[in-house]
Amino acid sequence: MNQNTLLYRLCPADPAGHRFTVQLHIPEPDPDGQEVFLPAWIPGSYLIRDFARQVETLSASANGHPVAVQKLDNHRWRCAPCEGPLEISTVVYAWDLSVRSAHLDESHAFFNGTSVFLGVEGQTDKPCRLQLEAPPHTDRWRVYTSLPADGAAQDGFGDYLAPDYDALVDHPVEMGEPRVIEFLAHGARHRLVFTGCVPNLDLERIAADVQKICEAQMALFEPESPRAAFLDSSECYDFLTMVTQDGYGGLEHRASTALLTARHHLPVRGRDAADPGYQDFLGLVSHEYFHTWNVKRIKPAAFVPYAFTRENFTQLLWVFEGFTSYYDDLMLLRAGVISQDDYLKRLGKVIAGVERGPGRHKQSVAESSFDAWTRFYKQDENSPNALVSYYTKGSLVALGLDLLLRRESGNTRSLDDVMRLMWQRYGRDFYATGHVREGVPEDAMPGLILEATGVDVGDYLDRTAMGREDPPLDALLAGQGIALERKAAAPLPSLDARLQARGNELRLATVYTQGAAHRAGLSAGDVLAAVGGLRITDETGLKRVLAAWQPGDTVDVHVFRRDELRCFRLALAPPPLDDIHWQAPGPDIAAKEGSWPAAVSSSGN
């Protein structure tokens, strides 16, 4: 083996106990004592997760003799000076059924490298060879990963090669007997890999829809000659999807994504697939695939390179997650997998949800980005009152920006032009050999947008991204001939609280600041016992009771706070305006060349 290459061996050795064994061979350890680390977080999920807590054992040896190991902190160890090579062995517990970590049982294995592979301090730029070993209990498992093989047969156990540690941990691995279908998008190979039980799954329908989404996104970034972004890292892009009863989530990687979806959101043969659940799945696919360009290659400067054992602070997640959240559903429309009406309904829900949250007046999306590590990913009952989402409000900032650019340029420029400039400058060659990797500076967006479009949006960004104003969507949409009308989804008076059912209890999950429940003295966590003298056990019963009252009426609300019964006098509020209606001049509001939303490019072509 090349003395410049680190060797990792991983075996799903104990499926019943959910344990991987991992060996690391370091040919030339630091003569003063080699430090190793396990990442504290995984890029794309901005929270310190302390993956090292699942390392059950760690030992080291050299030339057959034990080497002392000292733990330095939560994530790092130091091996005593030794004559190389150095061998480090770990046992990692893997029972986290999520897209972020690792999971192993008798049916499959899944892992992200950040959960199982130690980084070698001072040698993270060296090539990494990964030897994947088969489990002891079956010979039927196959391997699915976008990490390039280096001797392993297709989908087989054996050797894989990464150019450095960052690449090693950016190609998750699925092992088992999933259902798989392949397709080509502008000539690039893609695989859909589904783990979990879905009787009669319509793989062909999903593949046809996802192919259209992938091709639409390639055409956005490379309109002259559409090309996949991931070909610098892999020959194939993998959608590794775990199917559960009610799961939802995704995590992007440079040539793959890990997805979690609910079984009932997937289409089965012989049944209409045009339902909101399937649209949610396609939107998730679109979101994570868009990240192949926007955050895996076009990155904030704070992520170049990643610091794996501490927080990586940036104010730009409203660009990298917010813009991606804007484009995810928009690309479904451009790809033709949802209708314009479906797109507007989905967008309306986002607008209503953002406008319902009082926290948007207290925190900007730039502040939300910076505080992701301690606030956005650690939400509690008061978070809607104190925080704003850089995903959802970020997507509305992007919508407003797109509309503003179209208006000021006479529909000749759009946010598409900005994304293409960012791709050309920061992303296209990011992983090219010998290329100096750069990220987007924290203050670069106004200048980039001006350069790409000729439109000065500094004031708009100061107010809506750095500041706490809502994007002026009504005025901007009017420029496209579209009007928004906000109505109440149900004509019932409101408690001004978010409700949560638990068994036969209905509790207040969030009490909105200065709303009816807040003014009456109710608190998050209170369990509704009675309203207006009538017992409440679920939301349906509450609606029946509220139907007898009008906004402004005063009612007695009995709740249990802990185990104490309390009574509050509450003046009912008007129903929230949470139903968005679109009024357009005709059946196709994108008929005008270059107009929003369905224009494929800024020129409408």
KOLFIFI-51406 format. One line per field, with one value per residue (C-alpha): x, y, z; residue number from 1; residue in one letter; chain. Coordinates in steps of 0.001 Angstrom, whole numbers, plus 500000, padded with zeros to 6 digits. Layout:
<recs>
X <- [X:...];
Y <- [Y:...];
Z <- [Z:...];
resi <- [NUM:...];
resn <- [a:...];
chain <- [A:...];
</recs>
This chain:
<recs>
X <- [500000:501183:502794:500785:497423:495429:493613:490195:488468:484817:482746:479098:480332:477454:474103:472107:474059:474179:477973:480469:484139:486493:490255:492492:496006:498292:501558:503458:502111:503338:506565:505600:502311:499458:496186:492936:489408:485835:483699:481401:478858:477917:477840:474282:473003:474260:474351:477137:476049:479048:479239:482182:479759:478915:482534:482420:486090:489231:492659:495939:498956:502172:504188:502080:502594:499944:500166:498804:495870:494847:491481:491961:488359:484931:486149:489946:492488:496295:498305:501686:504793:505601:507417:504834:502690:499976:496815:493721:490680:487228:483811:480986:477410:474972:471283:470234:467617:468180:469972:472733:474428:474586:472181:472789:470608:470076:468178:470609:473501:473750:476423:477793:481561:481412:479980:482499:485786:488480:490271:494047:495287:497806:496993:493427:494664:496006:494164:491945:491327:488187:487815:484194:483676:480515:478461:478840:475185:474445:476067:473153:473926:475167:476879:475427:477607:478758:482333:484371:485347:489028:488926:485505:483013:479969:477803:480178:482277:485941:488080:486922:489076:488658:491133:491105:489275:486672:485656:485741:483084:480977:479830:477371:477027:473974:474372:471604:468957:467153:464975:466979:466290:468682:468161:470221:469790:471583:473781:474722:473950:471636:470251:467205:467846:464890:465366:462223:458936:456748:454481:454071:456293:456057:459786:459299:457025:459465:462453:460655:459748:463151:464876:462905:463858:467550:467564:465765:468354:471266:469739:469451:473162:474506:471863:474124:475231:473443:475810:475670:477636:478771:480882:483998:483485:481652:480306:476866:474552:472688:469373:469691:466171:465062:461298:459537:456034:456220:459790:460847:464240:467256:470967:473034:476400:478660:477406:474477:471826:470421:466636:464004:460409:457030:455769:452426:454171:455462:453393:452339:451360:447774:447166:447176:450460:449436:448938:450568:452569:454270:454859:456544:458866:459673:460263:462714:464505:464650:465950:468803:469780:469932:472452:474813:475481:474421:476414:478388:480352:479169:479954:480169:483779:483292:482965:486230:487499:485119:486305:484845:485304:483662:480894:481379:479547:478098:475296:474664:472470:469556:471327:472414:469277:466791:467565:467544:464147:462857:464091:463065:459340:459989:462025:459137:457031:459704:460264:456549:456029:453512:450982:451080:448095:449910:452996:451058:449249:452549:454025:450916:451422:454976:453854:451096:453448:456095:453546:452088:455391:456001:459693:460347:460024:462732:465356:466607:467404:471071:470926:469028:471825:474523:472510:471613:473993:472411:468896:467435:468429:467451:463897:461395:457810:458714:460769:457997:457835:461594:463074:462673:463576:466339:464732:461191:461647:464889:462859:460523:463497:464643:461164:461045:464552:463643:460543:462496:465175:462559:460720:463791:465220:461988:461948:465381:467233:466344:467755:468767:471484:472799:472958:474822:477387:477956:478335:480859:482915:482810:481375:482153:485847:485637:486922:489175:492729:495021:492172:492370:489067:487213:483863:481400:482458:479947:479328:479457:475803:474848:477884:477345:473714:474625:477288:474964:471916:472849:470294:471257:469423:471442:468502:466208:468725:469398:465690:464674:467794:470004:466939:463606:461135:458896:459661:457091:455578:452209:453764:456316:453766:451564:454355:453774:450021:449355:447437:447521:444400:444661:441648:440863:440986:438095:435666:436232:437510:441003:442944:446109:448002:449531:447896:449290:447316:448738:446462:443210:444792:444994:447752:449063:452359:453073:451299:451818:453174:450439:447760:444509:445962:448996:446877:444646:447616:447726:451095:452718:452268:448820:446365:442913:440225:437184:436265:433036:432134:432437:435056:437834:439750:440770:440933:437669:435853:437472:436307:432748:432817:434401:431753:429223:431254:432406:435740:435753:433511:434908:434964:436242:439138:439978:443395:445605:449014:451040:448435:446627:443305:443238:440697:441379:439091:439957:438739:438621:440699:439733:440696:444238:444547:446330:444751:446478:444489:446118:444388:446011:444893:444683:445121:448882:450538:453860:452685:454681:458251:460650:457900:457601:457172:457563:460226:462979:465635:465876:465231:462168:463737];
Y <- [500000:503527:505079:508220:506432:505926:502590:502139:498782:498647:495581:495372:492799:492670:493407:492155:494450:497293:497549:498330:497496:499969:499716:502604:501972:505043:504273:507295:508549:511786:510845:513168:511309:511035:512856:511549:512915:512004:514842:516542:517409:516521:519177:520091:519657:522528:521128:519654:516019:514459:511359:510180:509272:506134:504942:502042:501084:502577:500955:501366:499241:499390:496416:494130:496123:498186:501964:504144:506369:509535:511160:514921:516158:515082:514434:513906:511309:511257:508075:507843:508258:505056:503614:503245:502017:502773:500674:502062:499872:501129:499648:502031:501630:502343:502565:505996:505679:509113:510652:512048:509125:505318:502391:498651:495590:492230:493859:496581:498861:502590:505028:508488:508638:511383:508811:506025:507200:508843:511784:511843:515225:516692:514060:514878:515772:512257:509675:507269:503694:502087:498314:497343:493852:491750:491033:487645:486593:486778:486714:488483:492075:494519:497912:501205:504291:507093:506613:505426:501758:500848:497126:496333:494858:496955:497181:494792:494589:495424:498498:502083:505197:508815:511585:512924:512701:515308:513146:509936:511245:512824:509562:507699:503941:501682:497898:495353:494229:497445:498033:499867:501545:503481:506261:508658:512425:514241:511170:511018:507861:508099:505456:505425:503063:502281:500442:499422:497762:499371:496776:497310:500409:502228:502574:503478:506411:507769:507365:509170:512107:512376:512234:515300:517152:516352:517447:520698:521547:520726:523037:525842:525852:524848:526018:525744:522184:520647:518591:516919:518635:515432:514008:515465:513111:510024:508182:507874:509895:507921:508775:506542:506434:504848:504229:504262:504761:508533:509690:512819:514395:514647:515381:516397:515007:515774:512881:511480:512234:510356:510584:509522:509326:508065:504920:506461:509316:506960:505931:502337:500799:501327:504321:508021:509494:513145:513739:516148:513392:512354:516001:516342:513477:514966:518350:516692:515015:518336:520190:517777:517460:521266:521214:519344:522802:525117:524280:521216:523210:526795:527205:529986:530890:529732:526132:526152:523922:522409:522421:519109:519426:522808:525067:526700:530020:531817:534331:532932:529889:531990:531779:528151:526730:529533:529782:525983:525921:528419:526403:522946:523287:525726:523042:520593:523041:523695:519955:519436:516976:519229:521669:525424:525238:522681:524870:527941:525958:524747:528240:529627:527286:528551:532181:531539:529617:532340:535102:533177:533256:536294:535395:536863:540322:539501:537713:538178:535257:536276:536085:532798:531424:532387:531083:527760:525857:526980:528111:526827:523213:523403:524637:524605:525712:529398:529166:530353:533542:534108:532618:532707:529901:530622:527837:529157:532910:532495:531003:534014:536391:534485:534716:538452:538825:536866:539006:542211:541275:540395:543675:545909:544180:543986:540194:539818:538877:536739:534833:532157:534491:534915:531167:530674:533339:531797:528393:529619:531572:529362:525960:524489:523829:523524:519933:520202:519002:521886:524393:526853:526355:529504:530163:533015:535820:536861:540267:539203:538750:542353:542635:539238:540037:543423:541824:539066:541212:544892:545446:546981:545028:546250:548021:545014:542645:545092:545135:541514:539365:541365:543113:541797:543128:540820:540705:542976:540045:541652:544576:542437:539847:542639:543335:539835:540385:538279:539174:537437:537123:535943:534190:532129:528400:527974:530683:529898:532175:531380:530833:532123:528988:526035:522819:519334:516141:513489:510529:511879:515219:518446:520703:524113:523533:527230:530317:533091:536354:538925:536547:535701:532834:534899:537846:535502:533980:530546:528881:526351:522901:523616:520770:521902:520523:522621:525680:527489:524803:521919:519199:519173:516013:516625:519298:518229:518743:522144:523231:522201:524296:527324:527234:528536:531687:534774:536631:538995:536779:535992:532366:530442:528142:525411:523786:521460:522990:520100:518413:521613:522698:526383:528677:531679:534234:534487:536919:534900:536175:536320:533257:533389:534274:531061:530228:531914:532417:533406:535690:535804:537297:533968:530195:530413:533233:532303:532811:536005:535359:535310:535792:534076:531294:528738:530393:527841:530541:534274:534599:532369:529671];
Z <- [500000:499216:502270:501520:501870:505052:505215:506843:507294:508308:509100:510238:512696:515181:513510:516504:518821:516270:516268:513539:513958:512298:511908:510851:509506:509625:507789:509090:512431:513967:515793:518650:519159:516687:517357:515887:516070:515301:513895:516374:513679:510137:507409:506499:510049:512145:515658:517771:517999:519760:517556:519669:522437:520414:520313:522777:522625:521098:521228:519377:518562:516554:515343:517513:520715:522544:522275:525053:524132:525987:525429:525053:524936:523692:520150:520172:521285:521321:520762:522423:520223:518384:515393:512643:511237:513808:514015:515742:516372:517359:518030:517139:518330:515487:516371:515107:512369:510880:507921:510154:511841:511558:511839:511787:512294:510593:507689:506574:507459:506868:507965:507421:507615:510245:512667:512131:510584:512698:511154:511386:512547:510108:507467:506425:502928:502306:500159:502098:501063:502509:502708:503264:504667:504457:507588:509255:509028:505290:501852:500154:501023:498412:498795:497581:497768:495492:496744:493730:493782:493632:493053:494492:492037:491202:494328:496016:499157:498770:498218:497635:497378:498491:497624:501213:504528:503586:500626:502692:505073:502304:500673:502933:502520:502459:502723:502411:499942:498974:495954:493310:490004:487782:485269:483187:483429:480616:480350:484038:486006:489023:491400:493625:496548:498820:502117:504011:503223:500528:498892:495138:495082:491751:491108:487466:488301:490871:488539:485703:487950:489616:486228:485123:488331:487919:484290:485107:487750:485452:482849:485394:486202:482785:480260:477201:477887:480907:483009:486403:489156:490855:488011:489638:492598:491381:488366:489926:492159:494858:496496:499595:501003:504253:504327:507698:509017:509388:508726:506869:506333:504101:504210:501215:500134:497200:495030:496984:499535:502504:502712:505227:504043:505172:503491:502568:500741:498053:495017:494486:491183:490159:492442:491616:492795:492486:496219:498665:500373:497154:496328:499722:498823:495420:497065:499465:496561:494711:497781:498446:494784:494461:497298:494956:493548:496373:499541:498450:495868:496216:499923:502475:503115:506728:505414:503429:504850:507385:510982:512129:515888:516466:515224:511811:512078:509060:508474:504987:505611:504344:500979:501098:502720:501990:498272:498057:499785:497218:494276:495516:494735:491878:490126:490513:488542:485916:485547:484982:487845:489629:488240:488618:490961:493124:493220:494302:496998:498399:498272:499958:502903:503317:503240:505775:508058:508059:508636:511573:513494:515746:515941:512512:514092:516651:514595:511040:508770:508924:512724:512503:510316:512781:515746:514110:516384:519635:518767:515485:516139:519809:519583:522422:523064:522770:519590:517217:519311:519325:516162:512408:510025:507534:505488:505176:505513:503587:500745:500814:500783:497683:496127:496755:495360:492225:491686:492329:489803:487196:487784:487695:484605:482623:483020:481403:484602:487594:490540:488044:486781:490310:490874:487595:488447:491881:490257:487713:490256:493325:492505:489108:489791:493566:493681:490623:491184:491984:492243:495146:496939:497888:499509:499328:501703:504329:502716:499059:498115:497187:494924:493315:492571:491083:488906:487695:486999:487000:489784:493133:495850:498818:500435:499933:501581:504414:505230:504649:505214:507538:508954:510169:507632:505627:501906:500151:498292:497604:495760:493940:492855:491539:489054:487660:487482:490588:493728:497102:499201:502784:504274:507339:506662:509129:510331:513994:516738:517882:521099:519353:520311:518540:519755:520175:520775:523087:523592:525022:525866:523912:525123:524195:522396:521786:523092:520545:521913:522627:521390:523157:525207:526224:527336:529353:531187:529558:529054:526774:528273:529714:529035:527973:530246:529284:527213:527968:530488:528000:528251:525636:524719:521118:518425:516832:520111:520540:517092:517913:521071:519379:516646:519203:519871:518003:518044:521006:523131:526570:527729:530720:529821:532336:532050:533996:534669:535952:538194:539207:537691:536778:535166:532906:531287:527602:524934:521734:518815:515132:513109:511682:507995:507160:503791:500852:497648:494359:491902:488478:485198:483416:483705:483087:484996:483433:479844:479400:478298:481230:483801:487135:488207:485418:483241:482770:482544:482887:479172:479324:477132];
resi <- [1:2:3:4:5:6:7:8:9:10:11:12:13:14:15:16:17:18:19:20:21:22:23:24:25:26:27:28:29:30:31:32:33:34:35:36:37:38:39:40:41:42:43:44:45:46:47:48:49:50:51:52:53:54:55:56:57:58:59:60:61:62:63:64:65:66:67:68:69:70:71:72:73:74:75:76:77:78:79:80:81:82:83:84:85:86:87:88:89:90:91:92:93:94:95:96:97:98:99:100:101:102:103:104:105:106:107:108:109:110:111:112:113:114:115:116:117:118:119:120:121:122:123:124:125:126:127:128:129:130:131:132:133:134:135:136:137:138:139:140:141:142:143:144:145:146:147:148:149:150:151:152:153:154:155:156:157:158:159:160:161:162:163:164:165:166:167:168:169:170:171:172:173:174:175:176:177:178:179:180:181:182:183:184:185:186:187:188:189:190:191:192:193:194:195:196:197:198:199:200:201:202:203:204:205:206:207:208:209:210:211:212:213:214:215:216:217:218:219:220:221:222:223:224:225:226:227:228:229:230:231:232:233:234:235:236:237:238:239:240:241:242:243:244:245:246:247:248:249:250:251:252:253:254:255:256:257:258:259:260:261:262:263:264:265:266:267:268:269:270:271:272:273:274:275:276:277:278:279:280:281:282:283:284:285:286:287:288:289:290:291:292:293:294:295:296:297:298:299:300:301:302:303:304:305:306:307:308:309:310:311:312:313:314:315:316:317:318:319:320:321:322:323:324:325:326:327:328:329:330:331:332:333:334:335:336:337:338:339:340:341:342:343:344:345:346:347:348:349:350:351:352:353:354:355:356:357:358:359:360:361:362:363:364:365:366:367:368:369:370:371:372:373:374:375:376:377:378:379:380:381:382:383:384:385:386:387:388:389:390:391:392:393:394:395:396:397:398:399:400:401:402:403:404:405:406:407:408:409:410:411:412:413:414:415:416:417:418:419:420:421:422:423:424:425:426:427:428:429:430:431:432:433:434:435:436:437:438:439:440:441:442:443:444:445:446:447:448:449:450:451:452:453:454:455:456:457:458:459:460:461:462:463:464:465:466:467:468:469:470:471:472:473:474:475:476:477:478:479:480:481:482:483:484:485:486:487:488:489:490:491:492:493:494:495:496:497:498:499:500:501:502:503:504:505:506:507:508:509:510:511:512:513:514:515:516:517:518:519:520:521:522:523:524:525:526:527:528:529:530:531:532:533:534:535:536:537:538:539:540:541:542:543:544:545:546:547:548:549:550:551:552:553:554:555:556:557:558:559:560:561:562:563:564:565:566:567:568:569:570:571:572:573:574:575:576:577:578:579:580:581:582:583:584:585:586:587:588:589:590:591:592:593:594:595:596:597:598:599:600:601:602:603:604:605];
resn <- [m:n:q:n:t:l:l:y:r:l:c:p:a:d:p:a:g:h:r:f:t:v:q:l:h:i:p:e:p:d:p:d:g:q:e:v:f:l:p:a:w:i:p:g:s:y:l:i:r:d:f:a:r:q:v:e:t:l:s:a:s:a:n:g:h:p:v:a:v:q:k:l:d:n:h:r:w:r:c:a:p:c:e:g:p:l:e:i:s:t:v:v:y:a:w:d:l:s:v:r:s:a:h:l:d:e:s:h:a:f:f:n:g:t:s:v:f:l:g:v:e:g:q:t:d:k:p:c:r:l:q:l:e:a:p:p:h:t:d:r:w:r:v:y:t:s:l:p:a:d:g:a:a:q:d:g:f:g:d:y:l:a:p:d:y:d:a:l:v:d:h:p:v:e:m:g:e:p:r:v:i:e:f:l:a:h:g:a:r:h:r:l:v:f:t:g:c:v:p:n:l:d:l:e:r:i:a:a:d:v:q:k:i:c:e:a:q:m:a:l:f:e:p:e:s:p:r:a:a:f:l:d:s:s:e:c:y:d:f:l:t:m:v:t:q:d:g:y:g:g:l:e:h:r:a:s:t:a:l:l:t:a:r:h:h:l:p:v:r:g:r:d:a:a:d:p:g:y:q:d:f:l:g:l:v:s:h:e:y:f:h:t:w:n:v:k:r:i:k:p:a:a:f:v:p:y:a:f:t:r:e:n:f:t:q:l:l:w:v:f:e:g:f:t:s:y:y:d:d:l:m:l:l:r:a:g:v:i:s:q:d:d:y:l:k:r:l:g:k:v:i:a:g:v:e:r:g:p:g:r:h:k:q:s:v:a:e:s:s:f:d:a:w:t:r:f:y:k:q:d:e:n:s:p:n:a:l:v:s:y:y:t:k:g:s:l:v:a:l:g:l:d:l:l:l:r:r:e:s:g:n:t:r:s:l:d:d:v:m:r:l:m:w:q:r:y:g:r:d:f:y:a:t:g:h:v:r:e:g:v:p:e:d:a:m:p:g:l:i:l:e:a:t:g:v:d:v:g:d:y:l:d:r:t:a:m:g:r:e:d:p:p:l:d:a:l:l:a:g:q:g:i:a:l:e:r:k:a:a:a:p:l:p:s:l:d:a:r:l:q:a:r:g:n:e:l:r:l:a:t:v:y:t:q:g:a:a:h:r:a:g:l:s:a:g:d:v:l:a:a:v:g:g:l:r:i:t:d:e:t:g:l:k:r:v:l:a:a:w:q:p:g:d:t:v:d:v:h:v:f:r:r:d:e:l:r:c:f:r:l:a:l:a:p:p:p:l:d:d:i:h:w:q:a:p:g:p:d:i:a:a:k:e:g:s:w:p:a:a:v:s:s:s:g:n];
chain <- [A:A:A:A:A:A:A:A:A:A:A:A:A:A:A:A:A:A:A:A:A:A:A:A:A:A:A:A:A:A:A:A:A:A:A:A:A:A:A:A:A:A:A:A:A:A:A:A:A:A:A:A:A:A:A:A:A:A:A:A:A:A:A:A:A:A:A:A:A:A:A:A:A:A:A:A:A:A:A:A:A:A:A:A:A:A:A:A:A:A:A:A:A:A:A:A:A:A:A:A:A:A:A:A:A:A:A:A:A:A:A:A:A:A:A:A:A:A:A:A:A:A:A:A:A:A:A:A:A:A:A:A:A:A:A:A:A:A:A:A:A:A:A:A:A:A:A:A:A:A:A:A:A:A:A:A:A:A:A:A:A:A:A:A:A:A:A:A:A:A:A:A:A:A:A:A:A:A:A:A:A:A:A:A:A:A:A:A:A:A:A:A:A:A:A:A:A:A:A:A:A:A:A:A:A:A:A:A:A:A:A:A:A:A:A:A:A:A:A:A:A:A:A:A:A:A:A:A:A:A:A:A:A:A:A:A:A:A:A:A:A:A:A:A:A:A:A:A:A:A:A:A:A:A:A:A:A:A:A:A:A:A:A:A:A:A:A:A:A:A:A:A:A:A:A:A:A:A:A:A:A:A:A:A:A:A:A:A:A:A:A:A:A:A:A:A:A:A:A:A:A:A:A:A:A:A:A:A:A:A:A:A:A:A:A:A:A:A:A:A:A:A:A:A:A:A:A:A:A:A:A:A:A:A:A:A:A:A:A:A:A:A:A:A:A:A:A:A:A:A:A:A:A:A:A:A:A:A:A:A:A:A:A:A:A:A:A:A:A:A:A:A:A:A:A:A:A:A:A:A:A:A:A:A:A:A:A:A:A:A:A:A:A:A:A:A:A:A:A:A:A:A:A:A:A:A:A:A:A:A:A:A:A:A:A:A:A:A:A:A:A:A:A:A:A:A:A:A:A:A:A:A:A:A:A:A:A:A:A:A:A:A:A:A:A:A:A:A:A:A:A:A:A:A:A:A:A:A:A:A:A:A:A:A:A:A:A:A:A:A:A:A:A:A:A:A:A:A:A:A:A:A:A:A:A:A:A:A:A:A:A:A:A:A:A:A:A:A:A:A:A:A:A:A:A:A:A:A:A:A:A:A:A:A:A:A:A:A:A:A:A:A:A:A:A:A:A:A:A:A:A:A:A:A:A:A:A:A:A:A:A:A:A:A:A:A:A:A:A:A:A:A:A:A:A:A:A:A:A:A:A:A:A:A:A:A:A:A:A:A:A:A:A:A:A:A:A:A:A:A:A:A:A:A:A:A:A:A:A:A:A:A:A:A:A:A:A:A:A:A:A:A:A:A:A];
</recs>
